Amino acid sequence: MTHNLIHLLPEMFLLTAACIILLIDVFSKDLDRNLTYRLTQLALVGTAIICMVQFPDVQYHLYDRHFILDPMAGIIKISVIVLAMLALLFARPYILPRRILRGEYYLLHLFAVLGMMVMVSGGSLLTLYLGLELLSLSLYALVAMQRHSYQSAEAAVKYFVMGAIASGFLLYGMSLVYGVTQEVHLTDIAAYIANNESSLTLRFGLVFMVVAIAFKFGAVPFQMWVPDVYDGAPTSATAFISSAPKVAAFGLAIRIFGYGFVGVVVDWQSLLIILACLSMLVGNLVALAQTNIKRLLAYSAIAHIGYFLLGILTGTAEGFSASFFYILTYAIMSLGGFGCLIYLGKGIDDVKNIDELKGLGRKNPWGGLLISVLFLSMAGLPPFVGFWAKLEVFLAVLNSGFVWLAIFAAVISILGLFYYLKVVKVIFFDEPESEQKLIATRGLRLGLGLTSLTVVGLGIFPSKLMELCEQAFQYL
């Protein structure tokens, strides 16, 4: 038994580190919690190293098949840890001048990462739900961390209520599936579906699970929480929520659709087509009317989820790898975009309106260039990585025979150009309203530089990341 636990070493190390850091933080007299921050980053580095050392070449079904260790889990875990470390780089200069509990903020990141790691390795419905709830509870608290802000409290309540409804849908769907199949393991559920006709109750259970996953992603028509949470939460928390949890939720979707319900692909495929089309259409159309930049990024995120779902709905390894590539690149771009908003914030003020970016390219050419690179990549323009991400999902949809869907997505994506280019136009072609120079901390400059360079570098050399994404699904 002791030998077997070696496969759980990353999760055990992170949990132990989080508990130790929690005890150290309780007795710390440093108001800025510098030691807590450094130990948190060190714990994430240590976890990432263990994940790399233990990176699996084959697929293991461990601990009575409740835990799956395969290349997909390994890649997602490392990606989530790296994104969390970058989010903390952005968060530190944001929370220091604000009345936010520093130690608790850093620790919630660790527990959220732990939840994501458990979720992407889930081999049964129980493990998937356990990981999802650990992640969700940490995110609810992160949104509410700015306790003296009415808007932050309102966003936290909305997020909690909508998240609780989604969790209820997921749990009810799982109970229906268990009632029909008498199984909780994904492999056993897949075997039952392969050997029996799909019953109405099983389909109902699948519908509830699809609705819950759509809630977690923020896909239309279950997107009502996204704009309020993105706008009301502290910008540093929004940066984290918009990146790493999206990658982990992809792992949850693949475990359920690609492993458990692969035998009824026609049933969930039609549901995902509706979700994808509505998300692309509504997200892009409503984003056009936004003047608040955080809400613009929120509706942009809804549209991106629509493009991302295109790869999953194909039900093929090619489509899954294209979606994986898309969600990884989107997470980097989104994290960098909100990092830029933190960079632009002066003192304890948050950047709210697009007009506040007027003339940024003249006042701060470097900052204006970074934001423009990230926004142009989100728009899907070459030579940035966003172009390759959209191309891959379009090709996957075409290769699966959904020509009309690829054409629809390509036409709708043109709408996205307008609101992204509007931001770039304001930055470089409008007159600045003030001449105040922006000064960023070293950690913030490092985070912005890494995200922007990654977007440009992957745009020029996308093949390595694409090969990695394809490797994740070689055993599917």
Secondary structure, DSSP 8 states (H G I E B T S, - for coil): -TTGGGGGHHHHHHHHHHHHHHHHHHT---TT-HHHHHHHHHHHHHHHHHHHHT--SS-EEETTTTEEE-HHHHHHHHHHHHHHHHHHHHHHHHHTTTT--HHHHHHHHHHHHHHHHHHHTB-BHHHHHHHHHHHHHHHHHHHT--TT-HHHHHHHHHHHHHHHHHHHHHHHHHHHHHHHH---BHHHHHHHHHHS---HHHHHHHHHHHHHHHHHHT-TTS-TTHHHHHHHS-HHHHHHHTTHHHHHHHHHHIIIIIIISGGGHHHHHHHHHHHHHHHHHHHHHHHHT--BHHHHHHHHHHHHHHHHHHHHHT-SHHHHHHHHHHHHHHHHHHHHHHHHHHHH--TT----BGGGGTTHHHH-HHHHHHHHHHHHHHHT-TTSHHHHHHHHHHHHHHHTT-HHHHHHHHHHHHHHHHHHHHHHHHHHHS--S--------HHHHHHHHHHHHHHHHHHH--HHHHHHHHHTTTT-
